[in-house]
């Protein structure tokens, strides 16, 4: 076999190399990544594109990192795709699980926040993602979310000649894949993404001193700067010209305003606990009808006093269901509608949702989860801070500050911790040096790290630049791109 320098020279001189030689170059590059400190991005570089999209994965390589952790699911018709959540409605304008839809239908649901790539923001297939990693000789951490995909993924890796790219496999759902003789694990030094310490120089130094070959991050720039790699500016062009498929019509698109209101109010079963499987299925369907009615009201921007009252009632009387996939989705859809339609009642209702610990949910609390009762209402709680920035004013800022003032133990009694989200919302409400400095002094590293990243995102604004100069001057290196 020719040496790597000879292969590269052949490419420079002729503009092409034989297929075998091209594969050899790629495998040499993969081996080189494995020998160094492998910087792996969790769901892609999501500061630059929506998580788990081709653009987020590509940004990882353009910045100078080595690979991505990818989440894998399968559609109803067997197409293997990259998507993290068990529930679609947090990210997409629909309900259910990826496995509830055929691939063609799944592509028609728009992203709630597509980011800069707009109509090109879409769920990619695993094969698309693997081909992109093959192009960059990138490393791959497979997080397989559903069982039964071992054989199909293994065959795809074999066909694309990419087994050496795979450095980690989450084995719970893919035991056979993880035991495959072709898989060579690369142990991690650890991860820096859970608490945003990926932008903290001291935390980076400590992590890199650990044994192992890889480090998992959301944003790779801090680690790359420490490793003295030159940062490249990620592209603002989509990876492919494939647009998000045209949105499908809503299930309730032909319903009148009066009919939507009637569906929203048809909730006599909201606190009934179904005991049999048929009853659970029927209750789930009624909850979804109410959620779809709230979403259709949001899309049409309908907010009469009658509709507003019905939405508020649905938030407060969100439907109880023993299966977490169905519990409270009508309340969450109603809260989202009130937020996006700028209801004057939203902030008070948001506060009520965040602090809610309703004894009624004890009847549907799954003891296997071993969490406080209040966590059962996670659906409404988790969308509050996404919507708060739509309400400029002191009440919204005070809501953020009141949450940020909680101790970790106090916040855990309310639900999953949302300090980072609260800090981000506060800075979005009042983007200024004083507010950023306030957040840089917060006790939690995820709040400080998110504030730094928010300042980097708006680095061209004087307040953001001056804040970084005073609070985290080292971070200015994170935007010194080689181009």
N, C-alpha and C positions, 0 to 999 in steps of 0.2 A: 504494500500500500504506500502511496506517496505520502510524504510528510505534510503537515498542515501548512507550512509556509509555501511549499510547492503548489498545493491546491489553491491557495489564495492567489498566488501569482498567476496561475492558469486562468482564474476567473477574471483578474484585472486585465490580462492581455487579450483574452479571447471574448470576454463578456459572458462566458458560460463554461460549465464543466459537465462532465458526464454525470448521469444520475447517481452512480455508485460513489463518485467523488464528492458530489454535493451532500449525500448522506454522511459520508465520512467527515466532512467539515462540520456538519451539524452535530454529530456524536462527539467530536472533539470539543466543540463549544459547550455541550452539555456536561462533559466530563470536567472541563475547566470550571464551570459554575459549581459543580459538586465539590471541587477541591478547595474553593475559597469560602468566604462567609456568604452563604446564600440568603439574600434578602427577599422574603416571600410576602406578598401583599394579600391580606385577608379580603376576599371577594373582589380583588382588583384594587387599583388606586382610586378609591371612591371620592376623593377630594376633587377629581378631575372629570369624572363621569359617573353615571348611575352604577351602583354596585352590581356585580355579576353581569356586566355587558361587555361586548367586544372592545368598546372604547376604554373601559376601565382596565381591562386586562392589558390592552396595548400600552396605555399610559405607564404601566409598571415598567415595561421594557424601555420605553422612550426616556423615562427618568433615569434609568440606569440600574434598576433592580433586576432580580434573577427569575422571578416566577410568581405564581398566584395560587392561592387556595380557592378552590371552586366548589360550589354546592350543586349536587346532581339530583335531579328528579326525573320522572317519566310521565308522559301524557297518557291519556286514555287509549290512544291508538299506538302506543309503544315508542314514541319519539323521545329520546333521552335529551333533556334540556338542563340548562344551568339556572337555578333559581333557589333562593334560600328558604323562604318562609313556608310553614305549613299552610298558612292562610294567604289567599291572594289579595284580600281587600285592603291590607295595609299599604300595598305598593301599587296595585292595579285597581281600576274602576270596575270591579266585579267581586263576586263572592266565591267561596269554595276553595278547592285544592287544585293544583296543576293536573292531577290525575283524573279530575272530573271532566276534562275537556280534551277533544282531539287537538292536535297541533295547529291545524288551520284556524280553529276557533280561538284558541289561546292567543294567537297573534293579533286578534282584533281588539283586545281589551287595552285601552290606553293606560299608560303610566300616570299616576297622580302627579308626580314631580319628575318629568323626564330630563330636566337639566338642559345643558347647552346643546345637546344633540337632538333635542326635539323629536321630530317624526322618525328619526333614525334610531331612537332609543327603543330597544326591543329585547325580548328574551332570546338568547342564542341557543342553538343546538350544541350538544357536547362535541359533535364532530367539527363544527365551526371553531369552537374554542380550542380544540386540540390542533387543528390546522394552523391557527394563529400562533400557538406556542411552538409548533414545529418550525414556523417561519423564523421565530426569534431564538430558536434553540433554548426555549424557556423551561424551567422546572415547574412541576405541578404537584399540588397537594390535593388529593381527591377526598372530599367530604360527601359521602353518598348517603342521601337522606331517606331512601327507601330500599328495602331488601329486594333480592331477586334480580339484581342487575349485574352481578359478577361476570357471568359469561359474556353478555353483550359488550360490557366495557372492556373486558380482556381481549375479546376478538377485535374491537376497534383499535386498541393500542397495538395489537400485533399487526393488523393490516396497515396501520400508519407508521409502523416501525418506531414506536415511541415509548416502549417500556422503560428505557433508561431516563426518560424525562420525569417519571413519577418518583417523588421522594417521600411521600407520606400517603397513607390510606387510612381513613377513619374506618376501623374494622368492624364495628358493631353491626352495620348493615351489609357488609361485604366481606365476610370471613374468608371465603375462598379466594377472593382477589388478593387479600392481604397475605395469604399463605402461598401465593403463586411464586414459583422459583425465579421467575423473571423480575420480580419486584425487589429493588434494593433500597431499603429505608435510609434516609439521612436524618439522624437525630437532631432535634432542635436544641438550641441554647435556651430558648424560651420565647415568650410572646410579650410585646410591649403595647398591644392595641387595646386591651380591656380598660386601662385607666389613662390612656393618651400619654403614657410616659415615653412614647416613641419620639416626642419632640423635646424631651428633657435630657440634656447632655450627660448628667450624672447617671441617670437610669440607663442610658445607652451604653456608657462605659462599663457599668456593672454587668449588664446583660452580655456584652461581647466578651467579657472575661470568663463566662461560663463555658463548660465543656459542651461540645456539640458543633454542628456545622451550619445551622440555619437559625434565623430569627424571624418571627411572624409579626407583621405590622399592618396598620391600615394605611398610613402615609409613610413612604420609605425615605423621605428626604433627609430627616435627621440622621438616620443610620448611614445613608449614602455619603453625606457630608463628612461624618466622622471617619468613614472608610476612605476618604479622599477620592471619591469617584466624581467625575464631572457630571453635573446635572444637565440633562437635555430638556427643552421645553416640550411638553406633550402636544400633539397635534390637535387642532380644533376641527379637523375634517373627520367625517365618519369613516369607519373601517371599510364598510361596503356601501354601495348605493341602494341597498335594500331598505326600503322604508317600512315603518310600522304599518301593518295592514290596516285598511280602512276600518274605523270602528263599527262594530255591529250595532244594530239598533237595540235600544233598551227593551227588556221584556215588557215594560209598561209604557213604551213610547206612545201608544195610541190611547192611553187612558186620559180622561178629562181631568181637570183640576179637582172637580168634586169627587171623582172616583179615586184619585190619589189620596185625598183627605179621608175618604171613607176607609180605604185600606189601612192608612196610618192609625185610625181610631179603632179598627177592629182588633181589639187586644184584651178581650175579657179573659183570655187564657194566660196573660203575661206572668202571673205568679203561680200557675198550676204546674205541678211537677209530674211529668209523664212517667209512668211506671213500666209500661210494656214497650217492646220494640216498635210495634206499629204506632203507639201513641207518641214515642220519641220522634219518629219520622214525621208524623203529622205536625207535631209542635215545631220541629225544625223548619218545615215548609211555611208555616204561618209566620214564624219569626223572619224568615227570608223575604216573604212578601212585604212585610212592613219595612224592612231595610231597603228593599228595592224601591218602594214608594218614596222613602226619604231621599234616596239618591236621585230619583227622577225629579223630585221637587228641587233639589240642589242644582241639577243640570239646567232646568228651565228657569231657575232664579225666581221661584214663587215664594213670597213671604207675606201673605195676608195675615191679619190678626188671628184668624181661625187656624191657619196652617202653623203659625208660630206657636200657638198654644198647644197644638197637637204634637209638634216636635219636642217641646219642653216636656210634655207629659211622657213621651216615649223615652226621653233620657232618664227621667226619674223613675219611670216604670218600665225599665228595660226588661226584656223577657228572660225568665229563668229557664235554664236547660242543663241537665246533668252532664252533657257532653260539651267540653269547652269550645269546640269549633262552632257551636251554635249559640252558646250563651251570650246574650247581650248585644248581638250584632245590630239589632234594630236601634238600640240606644246609641251605639257608636255612630251609625249612619245618620241618626237624627242630630247628634252633637256636631258632626262634620257639616251637615247642612246649615245649622244655625251659625256656625263659624264662618263658612264661606259666603253666607248671605248677610253677614254683618248684623246679626241680631243684637239688639241692645242688651239682651239678657245673657249673652254668651259668657262674659267673664265671671259673673256671679255663679252661673251654672257650672263653668269649668272648675271653679274653686270647690264647689259642692262635690263634683265628681272626683277630684283629686283626693279630697279628705274623706270620701265616703267609706264607711265600714258598716254595711247594711246587714243586720242579723238575718234578713230573709235569705241571703245567699248561702247560709249554713246548710240549707237543704240540698244544694248542688255542689258543695265544696268536695273535691276529690281528696281524701286523706292521703293518697299515695304521693301527692305533690309536696306535702309537708310545708305548706306556706300559710301565712295568716289569711284569715277569712276575706279580708279586703282585696286580696290579689285576684279573687274571682272576677272582679269588675275591671280586669286589665284592659279590655277593649276601649272603654271610654277614657280611662286614665292615660293610655299611651298616645292618644292623639291630641291631647290638650295643648302641649307646648309647640306642636306643629302649627296650630291655629292661632295661638295667642298673638304672634306678630301682626295679625290682621287688625288688631285693635290698639292703635297708638293711644297712649294716655296713661295716667297715673295708676289707674286700677289694674291694668295689665302688668305694668312694671312692678307694682306691689305684690301681685300674685307670684311673679317670678322670685322676687326677693324673699317672700315668706317661705317659699319652698327651699330656696338656697340656704336659709337660716336653720333648717332642720338638722338634727344630728342624723347619722346613718341609721341608728336604731329607730328613731322616730319615723324616718322615711320608709324603712322596711315594714313598719306597721301599716303603711298606707298602700304599698304596692312595690313593684320593681323600682329600683333607684333611677331617678330621672334628673339628677343634678346637672349633667352635661347638657341635656335638652333645655333645662330651665335657664342656664347661663347663656346658651346660644340665643334663646328667645329674648332675653333681656337685652343683649347686645344688638339684636335685630331691631328691637323697639327703640333703642337709643344708642346708635353707633357713635361713640365719642371716646375720647381719651379717659375722662373720669370714670365712665362705666367700665371700660376695658381694664383700667387699673384696679378698680374694685374687684373685678373677677380674677385678675392675676393674683390677688391676695387671698383668694378663697382657699380654704384648707384642703380641698380635694384636687388631685392632679388631673382628673378628667375635665373639671371645669377650667383649670388653668390651660390645659392642653388645647381644649376646644377654642378658648379665647385666642390663643396664639394662631391657630389655624384660621379662625374667622378674620383676624387681622391680616394674615397672609392673603386671604381671598380678596381683601379690599386694599391691598398694599398701595395702590395708586391714589388712594384718598389720604390726604395729609394726616388726619387724626390717627389712622391705622399705622402709617409709617412712623410717626413720632412716638406712638405707644410702644412699638417694638424697639425703637431706639432706646427708650428708657427702661422698659420692663424685660425685654428678651433680645438684646442686640445680636446674639449669635444666630437668631432665626432669620436675619436678613440674608444670610448665606443660602437659605433654602429657596430663594427666588433669584439667585445669580446663575442663570442658565447659560450654557456654553454658546448658544447661538446668539 
